[in-house]
Amino acid sequence: TQAGSLNAPGRLRFDFNTPGAPAPSVLRDVEQQVNEVLMDDLEVRAFVTSQTEARRLGAMALFGEKYGDEVRVVEVGEYARELCGGTHAARSGQLGLVKILHEASIGSGVRRVEALVGMDAFGFLAREHLLVSRLAEVYRVPVDQVGDRVEHTIAQLRDAERELEKLRAQLVLSGA
């Protein structure tokens, strides 16, 4: 369940209750699903109704029972229906793109996801693309092999550091 959030130009933060960290594959799946909803350009509709009617409609109350008798419901097409204080877009497609940056614990049983939205997300992905392209040039490999080559280079460096330590230890023992 949601434990807090922030919507600001170009970014978002979402806090949620869970006993453990979600797997990276779950975060990828969530990001993909959110972007599919955004690309579907669903209508966002807000209306005020009674709390009873909102519950009957299946609206999610994300912060417990702090709502009054009259509540504001926001619908995103048929995808979501929630109690919400503010509408941030008229259509889901206005948000553009969401790119999850990271997820971390912020307290016992509470995790936080931070993400970029819209042009900020696009700019981040463009910078990432340039970095990966540059690494592909340096390693002289296709882009999809960059990760393996970086891992291989790090392993070689660790092996060389261990060998250097052995040589230093031998020099000390030999009295040189």
DORO-428466 format. One record per residue (C-alpha): residue number from 1; residue in three letters; x, y, z. Coordinates in nm, 2 decimals, decimal comma. Each point is the difference from the previous one (the first is absolute). Example, Ala and Ser with C-alpha at 12.3 -4.5 7.8 and 13.67 -1.06 7.14 Angstrom:
residues 2
+-----+---------+--------+--------+--------+
: num : residuo :      X :      Y :      Z :
+-----+---------+--------+--------+--------+
:   1 :     Ala :   1,23 :  -0,45 :   0,78 :
:   2 :     Ser :   0,14 :   0,34 :  -0,07 :
+-----+---------+--------+--------+--------+
This chain:
residues 176
+-----+---------+--------+--------+--------+
: num : residuo :      X :      Y :      Z :
+-----+---------+--------+--------+--------+
:   1 :     Thr :   0,00 :   0,00 :   0,00 :
:   2 :     Gln :   0,11 :   0,36 :  -0,06 :
:   3 :     Ala :   0,17 :   0,16 :   0,29 :
:   4 :     Gly :   0,07 :   0,34 :  -0,16 :
:   5 :     Ser :   0,09 :   0,17 :  -0,33 :
:   6 :     Leu :   0,13 :   0,30 :  -0,17 :
:   7 :     Asn :  -0,09 :   0,13 :  -0,35 :
:   8 :     Ala :   0,22 :   0,28 :  -0,12 :
:   9 :     Pro :   0,10 :   0,13 :  -0,34 :
:  10 :     Gly :   0,21 :  -0,27 :  -0,16 :
:  11 :     Arg :   0,01 :  -0,24 :   0,29 :
:  12 :     Leu :  -0,20 :  -0,21 :   0,24 :
:  13 :     Arg :   0,05 :  -0,19 :   0,32 :
:  14 :     Phe :  -0,22 :  -0,28 :   0,12 :
:  15 :     Asp :   0,03 :  -0,16 :   0,34 :
:  16 :     Phe :  -0,17 :  -0,33 :   0,07 :
:  17 :     Asn :  -0,03 :  -0,26 :   0,28 :
:  18 :     Thr :   0,15 :  -0,34 :  -0,07 :
:  19 :     Pro :   0,20 :  -0,25 :   0,21 :
:  20 :     Gly :   0,29 :  -0,01 :  -0,24 :
:  21 :     Ala :   0,17 :   0,15 :  -0,30 :
:  22 :     Pro :  -0,17 :  -0,08 :  -0,33 :
:  23 :     Ala :   0,21 :  -0,19 :  -0,25 :
:  24 :     Pro :   0,15 :   0,21 :  -0,29 :
:  25 :     Ser :  -0,22 :  -0,20 :  -0,24 :
:  26 :     Val :  -0,31 :   0,13 :   0,19 :
:  27 :     Leu :   0,12 :   0,36 :  -0,03 :
:  28 :     Arg :   0,06 :  -0,05 :  -0,37 :
:  29 :     Asp :  -0,35 :  -0,15 :  -0,04 :
:  30 :     Val :  -0,16 :   0,29 :   0,19 :
:  31 :     Glu :   0,19 :   0,25 :  -0,21 :
:  32 :     Gln :  -0,11 :  -0,17 :  -0,32 :
:  33 :     Gln :  -0,36 :  -0,02 :   0,11 :
:  34 :     Val :  -0,01 :   0,37 :   0,11 :
:  35 :     Asn :   0,15 :   0,10 :  -0,34 :
:  36 :     Glu :  -0,26 :  -0,21 :  -0,18 :
:  37 :     Val :  -0,28 :   0,18 :   0,19 :
:  38 :     Leu :   0,16 :   0,34 :  -0,09 :
:  39 :     Met :   0,03 :  -0,10 :  -0,37 :
:  40 :     Asp :  -0,36 :  -0,10 :   0,00 :
:  41 :     Asp :  -0,08 :   0,36 :   0,07 :
:  42 :     Leu :  -0,29 :  -0,08 :   0,23 :
:  43 :     Glu :  -0,24 :   0,27 :   0,11 :
:  44 :     Val :   0,05 :   0,13 :   0,35 :
:  45 :     Arg :  -0,33 :   0,09 :   0,17 :
:  46 :     Ala :  -0,06 :   0,15 :   0,34 :
:  47 :     Phe :  -0,33 :   0,03 :   0,19 :
:  48 :     Val :  -0,13 :   0,04 :   0,35 :
:  49 :     Thr :  -0,22 :  -0,26 :   0,16 :
:  50 :     Ser :  -0,09 :  -0,15 :   0,33 :
:  51 :     Gln :   0,26 :  -0,23 :   0,17 :
:  52 :     Thr :  -0,26 :  -0,28 :  -0,02 :
:  53 :     Glu :  -0,05 :   0,04 :  -0,38 :
:  54 :     Ala :   0,38 :   0,03 :  -0,05 :
:  55 :     Arg :   0,05 :  -0,34 :   0,18 :
:  56 :     Arg :  -0,29 :  -0,15 :  -0,20 :
:  57 :     Leu :   0,18 :   0,11 :  -0,32 :
:  58 :     Gly :   0,32 :  -0,17 :   0,12 :
:  59 :     Ala :   0,20 :   0,32 :   0,06 :
:  60 :     Met :   0,31 :  -0,06 :   0,21 :
:  61 :     Ala :   0,05 :   0,20 :   0,32 :
:  62 :     Leu :   0,37 :   0,02 :   0,01 :
:  63 :     Phe :   0,05 :   0,17 :   0,33 :
:  64 :     Gly :  -0,24 :  -0,18 :   0,24 :
:  65 :     Glu :  -0,31 :   0,17 :   0,13 :
:  66 :     Lys :   0,09 :   0,37 :   0,01 :
:  67 :     Tyr :  -0,26 :   0,09 :  -0,26 :
:  68 :     Gly :  -0,32 :   0,18 :   0,06 :
:  69 :     Asp :  -0,35 :  -0,10 :  -0,10 :
:  70 :     Glu :   0,06 :   0,16 :  -0,35 :
:  71 :     Val :   0,31 :  -0,12 :  -0,18 :
:  72 :     Arg :   0,17 :   0,08 :  -0,33 :
:  73 :     Val :   0,04 :  -0,30 :  -0,23 :
:  74 :     Val :   0,24 :   0,00 :  -0,29 :
:  75 :     Glu :  -0,04 :  -0,26 :  -0,28 :
:  76 :     Val :   0,27 :  -0,08 :  -0,26 :
:  77 :     Gly :  -0,21 :  -0,17 :  -0,26 :
:  78 :     Glu :  -0,10 :  -0,34 :   0,13 :
:  79 :     Tyr :   0,35 :  -0,06 :   0,13 :
:  80 :     Ala :  -0,02 :   0,18 :   0,33 :
:  81 :     Arg :  -0,25 :   0,16 :   0,23 :
:  82 :     Glu :   0,13 :   0,17 :   0,32 :
:  83 :     Leu :  -0,08 :   0,26 :   0,26 :
:  84 :     Cys :   0,23 :   0,29 :  -0,09 :
:  85 :     Gly :   0,04 :   0,36 :   0,10 :
:  86 :     Gly :   0,12 :   0,12 :  -0,34 :
:  87 :     Thr :  -0,01 :  -0,08 :  -0,36 :
:  88 :     His :   0,34 :   0,04 :  -0,17 :
:  89 :     Ala :  -0,10 :  -0,06 :  -0,36 :
:  90 :     Ala :  -0,31 :  -0,02 :  -0,22 :
:  91 :     Arg :   0,13 :  -0,31 :  -0,18 :
:  92 :     Ser :   0,26 :  -0,26 :   0,09 :
:  93 :     Gly :   0,20 :   0,07 :  -0,31 :
:  94 :     Gln :   0,08 :   0,36 :   0,12 :
:  95 :     Leu :   0,25 :  -0,15 :   0,24 :
:  96 :     Gly :   0,21 :  -0,13 :  -0,29 :
:  97 :     Leu :   0,23 :  -0,27 :   0,14 :
:  98 :     Val :   0,09 :  -0,13 :   0,35 :
:  99 :     Lys :   0,35 :  -0,12 :   0,07 :
: 100 :     Ile :   0,06 :  -0,16 :   0,35 :
: 101 :     Leu :   0,34 :   0,11 :   0,13 :
: 102 :     His :   0,02 :  -0,20 :   0,32 :
: 103 :     Glu :  -0,18 :  -0,17 :   0,29 :
: 104 :     Ala :   0,11 :  -0,01 :   0,36 :
: 105 :     Ser :  -0,11 :  -0,05 :   0,36 :
: 106 :     Ile :  -0,10 :   0,32 :   0,18 :
: 107 :     Gly :  -0,11 :  -0,18 :   0,32 :
: 108 :     Ser :  -0,12 :  -0,32 :   0,15 :
: 109 :     Gly :  -0,23 :  -0,15 :  -0,26 :
: 110 :     Val :  -0,01 :   0,31 :  -0,22 :
: 111 :     Arg :   0,17 :   0,03 :  -0,34 :
: 112 :     Arg :   0,04 :   0,29 :  -0,23 :
: 113 :     Val :   0,01 :   0,02 :  -0,38 :
: 114 :     Glu :   0,13 :   0,31 :  -0,17 :
: 115 :     Ala :  -0,05 :   0,06 :  -0,37 :
: 116 :     Leu :   0,03 :   0,26 :  -0,27 :
: 117 :     Val :  -0,30 :   0,10 :  -0,21 :
: 118 :     Gly :  -0,05 :   0,16 :  -0,34 :
: 119 :     Met :   0,29 :   0,19 :  -0,16 :
: 120 :     Asp :   0,21 :  -0,05 :   0,31 :
: 121 :     Ala :  -0,03 :  -0,38 :  -0,05 :
: 122 :     Phe :   0,07 :   0,03 :  -0,37 :
: 123 :     Gly :   0,31 :   0,22 :   0,07 :
: 124 :     Phe :   0,13 :  -0,26 :   0,25 :
: 125 :     Leu :  -0,05 :  -0,28 :  -0,25 :
: 126 :     Ala :   0,18 :   0,20 :  -0,27 :
: 127 :     Arg :   0,30 :   0,06 :   0,24 :
: 128 :     Glu :   0,00 :  -0,37 :   0,08 :
: 129 :     His :   0,00 :  -0,09 :  -0,37 :
: 130 :     Leu :   0,30 :   0,23 :  -0,06 :
: 131 :     Leu :   0,19 :  -0,16 :   0,29 :
: 132 :     Val :  -0,07 :  -0,35 :  -0,12 :
: 133 :     Ser :   0,09 :   0,09 :  -0,36 :
: 134 :     Arg :   0,33 :   0,15 :   0,12 :
: 135 :     Leu :   0,08 :  -0,31 :   0,20 :
: 136 :     Ala :  -0,08 :  -0,22 :  -0,30 :
: 137 :     Glu :   0,25 :   0,22 :  -0,20 :
: 138 :     Val :   0,27 :  -0,03 :   0,26 :
: 139 :     Tyr :  -0,04 :  -0,38 :   0,03 :
: 140 :     Arg :  -0,06 :  -0,04 :  -0,37 :
: 141 :     Val :  -0,30 :  -0,22 :   0,05 :
: 142 :     Pro :  -0,37 :   0,02 :  -0,08 :
: 143 :     Val :  -0,21 :   0,19 :   0,25 :
: 144 :     Asp :  -0,17 :  -0,32 :   0,13 :
: 145 :     Gln :   0,35 :  -0,13 :   0,10 :
: 146 :     Val :   0,11 :   0,30 :   0,21 :
: 147 :     Gly :  -0,12 :  -0,14 :   0,33 :
: 148 :     Asp :   0,19 :  -0,32 :  -0,04 :
: 149 :     Arg :   0,31 :   0,18 :  -0,11 :
: 150 :     Val :  -0,01 :   0,23 :   0,30 :
: 151 :     Glu :  -0,05 :  -0,29 :   0,24 :
: 152 :     His :   0,29 :  -0,18 :  -0,17 :
: 153 :     Thr :   0,22 :   0,30 :   0,04 :
: 154 :     Ile :  -0,09 :   0,04 :   0,37 :
: 155 :     Ala :   0,08 :  -0,37 :   0,05 :
: 156 :     Gln :   0,34 :   0,04 :  -0,17 :
: 157 :     Leu :   0,08 :   0,30 :   0,21 :
: 158 :     Arg :  -0,09 :  -0,18 :   0,32 :
: 159 :     Asp :   0,22 :  -0,30 :  -0,10 :
: 160 :     Ala :   0,29 :   0,24 :  -0,08 :
: 161 :     Glu :  -0,04 :   0,17 :   0,34 :
: 162 :     Arg :   0,01 :  -0,33 :   0,18 :
: 163 :     Glu :   0,31 :  -0,10 :  -0,20 :
: 164 :     Leu :   0,16 :   0,33 :   0,08 :
: 165 :     Glu :  -0,07 :  -0,05 :   0,38 :
: 166 :     Lys :   0,16 :  -0,35 :  -0,02 :
: 167 :     Leu :   0,31 :   0,15 :  -0,17 :
: 168 :     Arg :   0,03 :   0,27 :   0,27 :
: 169 :     Ala :  -0,03 :  -0,26 :   0,27 :
: 170 :     Gln :   0,28 :  -0,21 :  -0,16 :
: 171 :     Leu :   0,22 :   0,31 :  -0,02 :
: 172 :     Val :  -0,06 :   0,07 :   0,37 :
: 173 :     Leu :   0,08 :  -0,36 :   0,09 :
: 174 :     Ser :   0,32 :   0,00 :  -0,21 :
: 175 :     Gly :   0,12 :   0,32 :   0,17 :
: 176 :     Ala :   0,03 :   0,20 :  -0,32 :
+-----+---------+--------+--------+--------+
